[in-house]
């Protein structure tokens, strides 16, 4: 069937894409850290501990980390063997064919766009609190969406437009800005670790697993270590954005796997350490707040450190938005280059070597969404979309090993097919723990994607008629 037509590509096919190759393995690792360390460590750690896992939130991070590790190995092999800036979209095009590639690309557009808008809303809250502390309060009408009594969430909309200007300037400038912000938030985390390490009360770790591995509360809501893992999984979203930089990496076949695996391992260790200390310095029941790390420092009497953490949160969320926004534009660029989206999105500015049109369109749309719509539970779509992509990439490894056994693989996933199989099972299990309403919204989005594919993309594809 034509909808399953495949393309055969390798990293060498993208050498003249118009994008500038200037990112090293170190740059890519920092991009991954910039995308991963943000909402998860500063917000979700406390919420998961208080409502899902208790002190065993450490195990929730371990479970989620293992699921992501399997997927990260799959991404690394595919990035080295297939290449391209389309991430899971491009890999699916080679492994499964055009229709599956389109659907996963459509899924990734939702994942990245909603992530940026959702994080912008959280960024706005911390920014408003910081402005209030300094005596510069914005009018309430300019900090809330119309549906909750305001005119527009101006800070949320503005930060996306600022990042839009940075992305237009070039990927080298993006990497430098990300590096500076990553250093700030790592220093912030170091301050917390240094203080908390000397204030641990072992009694706070008892009971260690108050909700068990997987149970239901009185309302029927899933609780326990595994349910907590499905929540803190959001903390790991972002390492796959490293694969969208393949066409701007100096040596993608070597550097992209290093960036993916290196950033995930580093961040997993950080998460486990912070989660363990956080539940050790205060009772886990005290952590169901918007900024649990800052709250814990306040309870210990370190107000200056609490203020410093607020700075780390703002920079941390900024880098998350920056890298995910970057990844979104590269995925749309790749889909446009293949003819599945309008060709206006694959034009590269000869001066900045960036796809300016897609950057502007995405920025304006996400700015309006962040400013006018309170996202709420919509952010859960990020988790289910990411997990679906991870399951497919693990399966893609198995399919390509069978269909193209002689494909050059500079990085090979070990213990095949055990590792990709475990990746499919673990990520699929985390999807099962998500609410039914999230599944419904996800299906609706995919149906919209199918309509667009058959009404436009199928006939405009570069492979049409071949």
C-alpha positions as CSV (number, residue, x, y, z in Angstrom):
1,X,0.0,0.0,0.0
2,X,1.2,3.5,-0.9
3,X,0.5,4.9,2.6
4,X,3.3,2.6,3.9
5,X,5.9,3.7,1.3
6,X,9.3,4.1,2.9
7,X,12.4,6.2,2.3
8,X,16.0,5.0,2.7
9,X,18.1,7.6,4.3
10,X,21.4,7.9,6.2
11,X,23.1,10.8,8.0
12,X,25.1,11.5,4.8
13,X,21.9,12.4,2.9
14,X,21.4,15.6,5.0
15,X,24.8,17.2,4.6
16,X,23.5,20.0,2.4
17,X,20.3,20.7,4.3
18,X,21.1,24.4,4.7
19,X,21.3,24.1,8.5
20,X,24.7,24.9,10.1
21,X,26.8,22.1,11.6
22,X,28.3,23.6,14.7
23,X,27.2,21.6,17.7
24,X,29.6,19.3,19.6
25,X,28.8,16.3,21.8
26,X,29.2,18.6,24.8
27,X,26.7,21.1,23.3
28,X,24.2,18.3,22.6
29,X,24.5,16.9,26.2
30,X,23.9,20.4,27.6
31,X,20.8,20.7,25.3
32,X,19.5,17.5,26.8
33,X,20.2,18.6,30.3
34,X,18.5,22.0,29.5
35,X,15.4,20.2,28.2
36,X,15.2,17.6,31.1
37,X,16.0,19.5,34.3
38,X,13.1,21.9,34.9
39,X,9.5,21.2,35.9
40,X,10.3,17.7,37.0
41,X,12.9,18.4,39.7
42,X,11.5,21.7,40.9
43,X,7.7,20.8,40.9
44,X,6.8,17.2,40.2
45,X,9.2,15.7,42.8
46,X,7.1,17.1,45.6
47,X,3.7,16.5,44.1
48,X,4.5,12.8,43.3
49,X,5.9,12.3,46.8
50,X,2.9,13.8,48.6
51,X,0.2,12.3,46.5
52,X,1.6,9.1,44.9
53,X,4.7,7.6,46.2
54,X,5.8,9.1,49.5
55,X,9.6,8.8,50.1
56,X,9.5,6.0,47.5
57,X,9.3,8.7,44.9
58,X,13.0,7.8,44.5
59,X,11.9,4.4,43.2
60,X,9.4,6.2,40.9
61,X,12.3,8.1,39.3
62,X,14.3,4.9,39.0
63,X,11.4,3.1,37.2
64,X,10.7,6.1,34.9
65,X,14.5,6.4,34.3
66,X,14.8,2.8,33.2
67,X,11.9,3.1,30.8
68,X,13.6,6.2,29.3
69,X,17.0,4.5,29.2
70,X,15.6,1.7,27.0
71,X,14.1,4.4,24.7
72,X,17.3,6.4,24.8
73,X,19.3,3.5,23.5
74,X,16.9,3.0,20.7
75,X,17.0,6.7,19.8
76,X,20.8,6.6,19.8
77,X,21.0,3.7,17.3
78,X,18.4,5.3,15.0
79,X,20.0,8.7,15.2
80,X,23.4,7.3,14.2
81,X,22.1,5.0,11.5
82,X,19.3,7.0,10.0
83,X,19.9,10.6,10.9
84,X,17.9,13.7,10.0
85,X,16.4,16.3,12.2
86,X,12.9,14.7,12.3
87,X,13.6,12.6,15.4
88,X,11.0,9.8,15.7
89,X,9.2,11.0,12.7
90,X,12.2,10.5,10.4
91,X,13.1,7.1,11.9
92,X,9.5,5.9,11.5
93,X,9.5,6.9,7.9
94,X,12.4,4.5,7.3
95,X,11.1,1.7,9.5
96,X,7.4,1.7,9.1
97,X,6.5,3.9,6.2
98,X,4.9,7.2,5.5
99,X,1.5,6.9,7.3
100,X,3.0,5.8,10.6
101,X,5.7,8.5,10.2
102,X,3.1,11.2,9.7
103,X,1.1,10.0,12.7
104,X,4.1,10.0,15.0
105,X,5.2,13.4,13.6
106,X,1.7,14.7,14.2
107,X,2.0,13.3,17.7
108,X,5.4,15.0,18.3
109,X,4.0,18.4,17.2
110,X,1.4,18.1,19.9
111,X,3.9,16.9,22.5
112,X,6.4,19.7,21.9
113,X,3.9,22.5,21.3
114,X,1.9,21.7,24.4
115,X,5.0,21.3,26.4
116,X,6.3,24.7,25.6
117,X,2.9,26.4,26.2
118,X,2.5,24.5,29.5
119,X,5.9,25.3,30.8
120,X,5.4,28.9,29.8
121,X,2.4,29.0,32.1
122,X,4.5,27.6,35.0
123,X,7.3,30.1,34.1
124,X,4.8,32.9,34.3
125,X,3.8,32.0,37.8
126,X,7.3,32.0,39.1
127,X,8.1,35.2,37.3
128,X,5.1,36.9,38.8
129,X,6.1,35.8,42.3
130,X,9.6,37.1,41.7
131,X,8.3,40.5,40.5
132,X,5.9,40.7,43.5
133,X,8.8,40.0,45.9
134,X,10.7,43.0,44.3
135,X,7.6,45.3,44.5
136,X,6.8,45.3,40.8
137,X,3.4,43.6,40.5
138,X,1.7,43.2,37.1
139,X,-2.1,43.9,37.0
140,X,-4.0,40.7,37.6
141,X,-5.7,41.0,34.2
142,X,-2.3,40.6,32.6
143,X,-1.3,37.4,34.4
144,X,-4.4,35.3,33.7
145,X,-6.2,33.9,30.7
146,X,-9.7,35.2,29.8
147,X,-11.4,32.1,31.0
148,X,-10.1,32.6,34.5
149,X,-10.9,36.3,34.8
150,X,-8.0,38.0,33.1
151,X,-7.2,39.4,29.6
152,X,-4.0,37.6,28.8
153,X,-1.2,35.8,30.6
154,X,1.3,38.4,29.3
155,X,4.5,36.9,30.8
156,X,3.7,33.5,29.3
157,X,3.1,34.9,25.9
158,X,6.1,37.3,26.0
159,X,8.7,34.7,27.0
160,X,7.9,32.5,24.0
161,X,8.3,35.5,21.7
162,X,11.6,36.3,23.3
163,X,12.8,32.7,22.7
164,X,11.5,33.0,19.1
165,X,14.0,35.9,18.5
166,X,16.8,33.8,20.0
167,X,16.0,30.8,17.8
168,X,15.9,33.0,14.7
169,X,19.4,34.3,15.5
170,X,21.0,30.9,15.1
171,X,21.7,27.5,16.7
172,X,25.1,28.6,18.0
173,X,23.5,31.4,20.0
174,X,20.9,29.0,21.3
175,X,23.6,26.6,22.5
176,X,25.5,29.4,24.3
177,X,22.4,30.7,26.0
178,X,21.4,27.2,27.1
179,X,24.9,26.6,28.5
180,X,24.7,29.7,30.7
181,X,21.3,28.8,32.0
182,X,22.2,25.2,32.6
183,X,25.1,26.3,34.8
184,X,22.8,28.6,36.8
185,X,20.3,25.8,37.6
186,X,23.0,23.3,38.4
187,X,24.5,25.7,40.8
188,X,21.0,26.1,42.3
189,X,20.6,22.4,42.7
190,X,24.1,22.1,44.2
191,X,23.1,24.7,46.9
192,X,20.1,22.6,47.9
193,X,22.1,19.4,48.0
194,X,24.8,21.0,50.1
195,X,22.3,22.3,52.6
196,X,19.9,19.3,52.7
197,X,22.7,16.7,53.1
198,X,23.4,18.1,56.6
199,X,19.7,18.4,57.6
200,X,18.3,14.9,56.9
201,X,16.0,13.3,59.4
202,X,15.9,9.6,58.7
203,X,12.5,9.4,60.4
204,X,11.0,11.3,57.5
205,X,11.7,8.2,55.3
206,X,9.3,6.1,57.4
207,X,7.0,4.7,56.1
208,X,9.1,4.5,52.9
209,X,6.4,3.2,50.7
210,X,3.0,4.4,52.2
211,X,1.1,3.8,49.0
212,X,2.7,0.5,48.0
213,X,3.7,-0.3,44.4
214,X,0.3,0.2,42.8
215,X,-3.0,0.7,44.5
216,X,-6.1,2.9,44.3
217,X,-7.2,5.5,46.8
218,X,-10.8,6.0,48.0
219,X,-11.8,7.9,44.8
220,X,-10.4,5.1,42.6
221,X,-7.3,7.2,41.5
222,X,-4.1,5.2,41.0
223,X,-1.5,5.7,43.6
224,X,1.8,4.0,44.5
225,X,5.4,3.8,43.1
226,X,4.3,2.9,39.5
227,X,1.5,5.5,39.4
228,X,4.1,8.0,40.6
229,X,6.5,6.9,37.8
230,X,3.8,7.8,35.2
231,X,3.7,11.3,36.7
232,X,7.5,12.0,37.2
233,X,8.0,10.6,33.6
234,X,7.3,14.2,32.5
235,X,10.6,15.1,34.2
236,X,12.5,13.1,31.6
237,X,10.7,14.5,28.6
238,X,13.2,16.3,26.5
239,X,16.2,14.0,25.9
240,X,14.7,13.0,22.6
241,X,15.0,16.7,21.5
242,X,18.7,16.0,21.2
243,X,18.0,13.8,18.2
244,X,16.3,16.8,16.4
245,X,19.7,18.5,16.3
246,X,21.3,15.7,14.1
247,X,21.6,18.0,11.1
248,X,23.3,20.7,13.1
249,X,25.8,18.4,14.9
250,X,29.4,18.3,13.8
251,X,29.6,14.5,13.9
252,X,26.0,13.3,14.3
253,X,26.8,9.6,14.2
254,X,29.0,9.9,17.3
255,X,27.8,13.1,19.0
256,X,24.0,12.5,19.0
257,X,24.2,9.2,20.9
258,X,26.6,10.7,23.4
259,X,24.3,13.7,23.9
260,X,21.2,11.5,24.4
261,X,22.7,8.9,26.7
262,X,24.9,11.4,28.6
263,X,22.1,13.9,29.4
264,X,19.7,11.1,30.5
265,X,22.2,9.4,32.8
266,X,23.3,12.7,34.4
267,X,19.8,13.9,35.0
268,X,18.6,10.6,36.4
269,X,21.4,10.7,39.1
270,X,20.4,14.3,39.9
271,X,16.7,13.4,40.2
272,X,17.4,10.5,42.5
273,X,19.7,12.5,44.8
274,X,17.3,15.5,45.0
275,X,14.2,13.3,45.6
276,X,16.0,11.3,48.4
277,X,17.2,14.5,50.2
278,X,13.9,16.3,49.7
279,X,11.9,13.6,51.4
280,X,14.6,13.3,54.0
281,X,14.6,16.9,55.2
282,X,10.8,17.4,55.5
283,X,7.8,15.0,55.8
284,X,6.6,14.0,52.4
285,X,3.1,15.2,53.3
286,X,4.4,18.8,53.3
287,X,5.5,18.7,49.7
288,X,2.3,19.1,47.8
289,X,3.1,22.7,46.8
290,X,4.1,24.4,43.6
291,X,7.8,24.7,44.5
292,X,8.6,21.9,46.9
293,X,12.4,22.5,46.9
294,X,12.0,26.2,47.8
295,X,9.3,25.3,50.3
296,X,11.6,22.7,52.0
297,X,14.4,25.3,52.3
298,X,11.9,27.8,53.9
299,X,10.8,25.2,56.4
300,X,14.5,24.6,57.4
301,X,15.0,28.4,57.8
302,X,17.2,29.0,54.8
303,X,15.2,31.8,53.2
304,X,18.1,33.1,51.2
305,X,18.5,29.7,49.6
306,X,14.8,29.5,48.9
307,X,15.1,32.8,46.9
308,X,18.0,31.4,45.0
309,X,16.0,28.3,44.1
310,X,13.3,30.5,42.6
311,X,16.0,31.9,40.3
312,X,17.0,28.4,39.4
313,X,13.4,27.5,38.6
314,X,13.0,30.4,36.3
315,X,16.2,29.6,34.4
316,X,15.4,25.9,34.4
317,X,12.0,26.4,32.9
318,X,13.4,28.8,30.3
319,X,15.9,26.2,29.0
320,X,13.2,23.6,28.8
321,X,11.1,25.9,26.7
322,X,14.1,26.9,24.5
323,X,15.1,23.3,23.7
324,X,11.6,22.0,23.1
325,X,10.7,25.0,20.9
326,X,13.9,24.3,18.9
327,X,13.0,20.6,18.6
328,X,9.4,21.4,17.4
329,X,10.7,23.7,14.6
330,X,13.1,21.0,13.3
331,X,10.5,18.3,13.3
332,X,8.1,20.5,11.2
333,X,11.0,21.5,9.0
334,X,11.7,17.8,8.3
335,X,8.0,17.0,7.6
336,X,7.8,20.0,5.2
337,X,10.9,18.9,3.4
338,X,9.3,15.6,2.7
339,X,6.2,17.3,1.3
340,X,3.8,16.3,4.1
341,X,3.4,19.9,5.3
342,X,3.5,23.1,3.3
343,X,6.9,23.8,1.6
344,X,7.0,27.3,3.3
345,X,8.1,25.6,6.5
346,X,11.3,24.1,4.9
347,X,12.8,27.4,3.7
348,X,16.2,28.1,5.4
349,X,17.4,31.7,5.8
350,X,20.8,32.0,4.1
351,X,22.1,34.4,6.7
352,X,21.1,32.8,10.0
353,X,20.9,29.2,8.6
354,X,17.6,28.8,10.5
355,X,14.1,28.0,9.2
356,X,12.8,31.4,10.1
357,X,9.2,31.0,8.8
358,X,8.5,27.9,10.9
359,X,10.1,29.5,14.0
360,X,7.8,32.5,13.6
361,X,4.6,30.6,13.0
362,X,5.2,28.2,15.9
363,X,6.2,31.1,18.2
364,X,3.1,33.2,17.4
365,X,0.7,30.2,17.8
366,X,2.3,28.9,21.1
367,X,2.4,32.5,22.4
368,X,-1.3,32.9,21.8
369,X,-2.1,29.5,23.4
370,X,0.1,30.2,26.4
371,X,-1.4,33.7,26.9
372,X,-5.1,32.9,26.3
373,X,-5.6,29.3,27.4
374,X,-5.0,27.8,30.9
375,X,-3.7,24.4,29.9
376,X,-4.4,22.4,33.0
377,X,-4.8,18.7,32.3
378,X,-4.0,19.2,28.7
379,X,-0.3,18.9,29.7
380,X,-0.9,15.2,30.4
381,X,-1.1,14.8,26.6
382,X,2.7,15.4,26.6
383,X,3.3,12.3,28.6
384,X,1.1,10.0,26.5
385,X,2.4,11.4,23.3
386,X,6.0,11.0,24.4
387,X,5.4,7.4,25.6
388,X,3.8,6.5,22.3
389,X,6.8,7.7,20.4
390,X,9.1,5.8,22.7
391,X,7.2,2.5,22.2
392,X,7.3,3.0,18.5
393,X,11.1,3.7,18.4
394,X,11.8,0.6,20.4
395,X,9.7,-1.4,18.0
396,X,11.5,0.4,15.1
397,X,14.8,-1.0,16.2
398,X,13.5,-4.6,15.9
399,X,11.9,-3.9,12.5
400,X,15.0,-2.3,11.0
401,X,17.3,-5.0,12.3
402,X,15.1,-7.5,10.3
403,X,14.4,-5.4,7.2
404,X,17.8,-3.7,6.9
405,X,20.4,-6.0,8.6
406,X,23.3,-4.5,6.7
407,X,22.5,-0.9,7.5
408,X,25.6,0.9,8.8
409,X,25.1,1.3,12.6
410,X,27.9,3.4,14.2
411,X,26.1,2.9,17.5
412,X,24.4,-0.4,18.2
413,X,21.9,-1.0,21.0
414,X,23.1,-3.9,23.1
415,X,21.2,-7.1,24.0
416,X,18.9,-6.9,21.0
417,X,16.0,-7.7,21.1
418,X,15.8,-7.8,24.9
419,X,16.4,-4.0,25.4
420,X,13.9,-2.7,22.9
421,X,11.3,-5.2,24.1
422,X,11.7,-4.1,27.7
423,X,11.4,-0.5,26.4
424,X,8.1,-1.2,24.7
425,X,6.7,-3.0,27.7
426,X,7.8,-0.4,30.3
427,X,6.7,2.6,28.3
428,X,3.5,0.9,27.4
429,X,2.8,0.1,31.1
430,X,3.3,3.8,32.0
431,X,0.8,4.7,29.3
432,X,-1.7,2.4,31.0
433,X,-1.5,4.3,34.2
434,X,-2.6,7.6,32.6
435,X,-6.3,8.7,33.0
436,X,-8.9,7.8,30.5
437,X,-9.6,11.4,29.6
438,X,-6.0,11.7,28.5
439,X,-6.4,8.7,26.2
440,X,-9.6,10.3,24.7
441,X,-7.9,13.6,23.9
442,X,-4.9,11.8,22.4
443,X,-7.2,9.7,20.1
444,X,-9.1,12.9,19.0
445,X,-5.8,14.6,18.1
446,X,-4.7,11.5,16.1
447,X,-8.0,11.4,14.2
448,X,-7.5,15.1,13.2
449,X,-4.0,14.1,12.0
450,X,-5.5,11.3,9.8
451,X,-7.9,13.7,8.2
452,X,-5.0,16.1,7.3
453,X,-2.9,13.3,6.0
454,X,-5.5,11.9,3.6
455,X,-6.7,15.4,2.5
456,X,-3.2,17.0,1.9
457,X,-0.1,15.1,2.9
458,X,-0.7,11.8,0.9
459,X,-0.9,13.6,-2.4
460,X,1.8,16.2,-1.8
461,X,4.4,13.8,-0.5
462,X,7.8,13.8,-2.3
463,X,7.2,10.0,-2.6
464,X,3.9,10.4,-4.3
465,X,3.8,8.6,-7.7
466,X,7.2,6.9,-7.1
